[in-house]
């Protein structure tokens, strides 16, 4: 019996997406990805929903979606995070998620983004330590 082909690792799929974009969006996604890994070296890369880069640690931290005019970082539990630097600029009316839209030529506050990533990981890990109600 033939074994199913192994799925391509998420990191390779994200590399491929960055190459395919070949413009400012690919560079921005690569830069954001690098900052995510600097903020949390234990973060896990995933590929979900038929083509969305996802970074997880104790649950989803954020996604990295690319559109024609924006690279969007959506934080799964963004509404529960403090954002003293005001990075969240999209999906502000959602009850759970918050997003950061990065447009061509915009600079990213690297220190603030890393703090936000670390806070999202801490929130995920804190939620895992709570006993489930019976």
C-alpha positions, 0 to 999 in steps of 0.5 A: 500500500502506498503511503500518503505524501508528507505535507510540506512543512508550514515554514516552507509554505510561508517561504514560498508565499513570500517568494510568490508575492515578490513585492513589498508585501512579501518583504513585509511578511518576511520582516513581520515573521522575523520579528515574531520569531525574535519575540518568541523563539518557541513560536510554531509556524502553521499553515491553515485555512487553505493558505494562511500563515499562522503563528502559535504558542499555547494557541494561535497568537496571530495570522499573517494575511496578504491582500492587494493593499495591506499585510494584515496581522490578526491577533486571535485574542487581540481584544484582551491585550493591552496595546499602549503603543496603539498598533491595532488599527483594524478590526477594532469593533470585534469582540475577540480579535484585533488586527494590525494593517501594514500598508506599503512604505509604513514602518513597524514599531518593532519593540511594540510589536514584539511586546504585543506578541509576547503578551499574546503568548503569555495570555495563551499560556495563562489560559492553558493553566486554568482548570476546565469547568466541570 
